[in-house]
Amino acid sequence: MKKTIIILLLIVAVSLSAEVWKKTGDFNLMLSQSFYSDNWTGTEIGNVTWSSSFNFIMEKQLNSMLYDKNTLILSFGQTHNQVRDEMGALYWEKPTTSTDVIDYENMLSFTLQKFVDPYLAFRWESNFIDKTDPEETFYINPNIFTLSLGAKKVLINKDMQNLETRLGAAYKNIINQNSDYDSQSNAGAEMLLSYWYKIPSDMGKFTSTLRLYQALISSEDDVSDDWKAMDVEFKNTLTFKFNSYIGLKLYFEMLYDKEILDETRYQENLGVNLSYSLF
């Protein structure tokens, strides 16, 4: 953990040395709603689902050999459902969390004008609210810190689209406030493939990220060896703009982590999107 903090401080120190940054950021709010009266015949129930997200990228060529890129994604959303009591009357349950993401990454790449560019990256992942324990709620938990280094290659670099791949070694340190879980660390190989495409006339954008992580060693003494299975993270976002503020957003995410669940997990959200560009 000490090594993680030291490297993070070095990355931040180099990042702050730049004078001018290229910044892009936007705030999004997606809503869907339905309501039924108590005397409605049928099994339908009302619900309100909302999710908000903040996406921010700050990047700069620090010097002729060093490029710094910071990416921050914050997302949170809830679902409110109507249910019927024993008398048949409808009431609203307490909201459940539908989206909860804290994801920050800082990547330093060495632009050597070669076939590939070496990189050093730090990533922090967490959740705003952790309710895995029915008796206690934890905030900003769990925390996953990942240090990675390797080589990256930009395969497509155009105004309307970009395709980039990374391959390297990674070290993960997982800290959990829940006493039922022990902090652990592991190391292995990581591959990242990221792509974005801008729809002509600034009508929208498609982004896709595929991240694969194969742990090779682990501090956890797990007789089931679930940590040896490859982790898969596949995220896709498609947005259409009707005007500068209103549009349609489709989000699809697929996850596989055998230590959490030995099944592929999916998430899909579609709704009207209210957006505001900060930069």
N, C-alpha and C positions, 0 to 999 in steps of 0.2 A: 504493500500500500504506500510506503514511504517513497519508493521509486516512482510510483504513479504520480504522486503529488509533485515531486521534484521536476519530472518531465513536463507536467502540466504548467508549472510556474515558468519554465523556460520557454514554452510555446507562447504563453501569454505575454511574456516580456518581449519576445521578438515581434509579436503582433502589434503591440502598442507603439513600436518604433516607427510605424508608418504614419505619414502626414495626411494623405488623402485616400479614401476608400471608395470603391464602387459598391453602392448599396441598393438592394432591392428588397421590398417587404410589402406584405399585404395582410389585411385582417378579413376573415370570412365568417359568416353566420348562416347556418343552414337550418330551416324550420319545416316541420310538418305537423298537422293538427287535425283531430277529428273529435266529435262530441255527440253523445246520444242522450236523450232524456230518459228519466226513470221508467216511463211507460212505453219505451221503444220495444216493439216485438221483434224477437230474434236474439242471436247470440253475439251480436256485434258489441264492441266496447270502445270507448273513446280513448285517445292517447295524444300526448303532446311529446314530440321529440325535437330536441334542439342540440346543436353542436357548434362550437366556435373554434377557430384555429388562427394562429398567428405564425406566419412564415417569414423568415428573415435570412438574407444572405449578405455577407459583407466580405469582399475580396479585394486583393491588391497585389500587384507585382512589387515586392519590397525592394528588390534590386535585380540585377541582370540574371541572377541564379536562383532566386528564392521567391516563390509565390505562396501567398497565404489566403486561405478560404475558410470562413466561418459560416456554419449553417445551423439555424435554430428553428425547431418546430415545436409549437405548443398547441395542444388540442384538448378540449374538454367538452363533454356533452352528457345530457341526461334524458331519460325517457320517463314520462309520467303516464300511468295507466289507470283507467277506470275499472273497478271490479264490483261485483254484486255481493251484498251481504246475505245472510240467511233469510231476510225478509224480501229479497229481490231488489232492494234499492241500490242504486249505483253510488259509489264514493271513490275518491281518488287515493290510491296507495302512495306511500313515500316514493320519491323518485329513485330510479336505479341508474347507475353510471353506464353510459353507452360508449363513450369515447374518453380516453384518458392517456395522454402522451406527453412526455417531456423528452426531447431528443436534441442534443447539442453535439456538434462535431467541429473540431478545428483540424485542418489539414495543411501541412507545409509540404510543398512539392519543390523539388530541385530541378529547374528548367535548364537542363544540360544540352538541349538541342540534339539529343540522341534518339534512338529508336523508342526507348521508354524513359520515363522520368522517375527517379526515386521519390518516395514520399514518407512522411511521418505524420501519424494522425492520432488524435485523442477523441474519444466519444463517451458521452454521458447519457444514459437512459434511465428514466424513472417514471413514476406515476404521481399525480397530485394526491390521490386518495387510495389507500390500500385497505380493503375490507375483507381480506382473505380470512381473518380471524373474526368470527361472529361476535366475540365479546369485546374487541378493542379495535379502534380505527387508527391507522398510521398515516402520516402525511409525508409526502416526498419519499416514497418507499415502494419497492426496493430500489437500490441504486446499483447500476451496472456500469463499471468504468472499463473501457477498452483502449489499450494502446496497440497500435499496429504500424508496421513498416513494411515496405516492399516497393513494387514498381507499378506505375500507372501509364496508360496509353490512351490518348484521345483519338478515336477512330473516325469520328465525324465532327467537324467544328465549323458550322455555318450559322448564318443569322437566324434561320428558321428551325434548325435542329442540331442536336448535339448527342454524341454517343461516346461514352467513356468507360473504361474497364480498369479495375485494380486487382492486384494479386499480391498477397504478402502474408507475413506471420503476424499473429495477434495474441495478446495476453489480456485475459478478462479477470476482473476482481469484482465479486458480487457481495454486496453488503445488505443485509436484511435486518430491520429493527424487530421483526417478529421473532420471539425467542424460540419458536418451534422450528426455525430454520437456522442452520449454521452458515456463517459467511464462508465463501469458498472462492477459489481461483482456479483457472485452467488456461491452457495455452494451446494454440493450434494454427491452422491455416484458414485464411479468409479470402473470399473472392467477391467483388462487387461489380455489378453491371448497371449503369445508369443511363437513361435516355430521356430526352424531352423534345417535343415538337410543337411549334407555335402554329396555330391555325391562321391562314392568311387573313389579312385585313384586321388583325388583332381581335378575332372573334373568339379566341379561346386557346387552351393549351392542354397537351397531354404529357404527363410525366410517368415514368416507370422506373422502379428500382428493384433489382434482384440481388440479395445478399446471401451468401452461403458461408457457413462457418463449421469447420471440422475440428473438434477438440482432439488433441493427441495425448495430452497429459492433464491430470486433474488432482487437486488436493482432497477431493471428496472420496471417502471410502465407501463406494457404492457397489454392493455385491451384484446388482442387476446390470451394471455397466451402461445405464441409460445415457450417461454423459458422452459416450463414444459415438452416439448417433449424430448425423449431420443436422445442424439447425438451418432452417430455410425461412427467409423473410422476403415476401414478394408484395410490393405496394404499387398501386396504379391510381392515378387521378386524372379525370377528364372534365374540363370546364368549358362551358359555352357562355358567351356574354350576349345578353340582349341589349344592354347599354353599359355605361361605365360602372354601374353599381349593382345591377340585377342580372342574374344568369342561372344556369343549371349546372349542378355539380354531381358527378358520379365518382364514388370512391370504392375501390375493391382491394382487400388485403387478404393474403393467405400466409399462415404461419404454421411451422412445424417445429416443435421442441419436445423431444421424447421425455425429458426430465419433468416437464409440466403435464403433458398429456400425449399418449401414444396414438394420436389421431391428427389429421390435418384440420386446422381451424380456419374458418372463412368469416369475413365481415364485408358487408356491402351496404352502402348508403347512397341514396338518390334523393335529391330535393332541390328546392329553390335556394339559390345561394346569393346572399347579400355580401358584396365585397367592397373593400376600399383600399386603394393602393397608397401606401405611405411614402414610397420613393419612386 
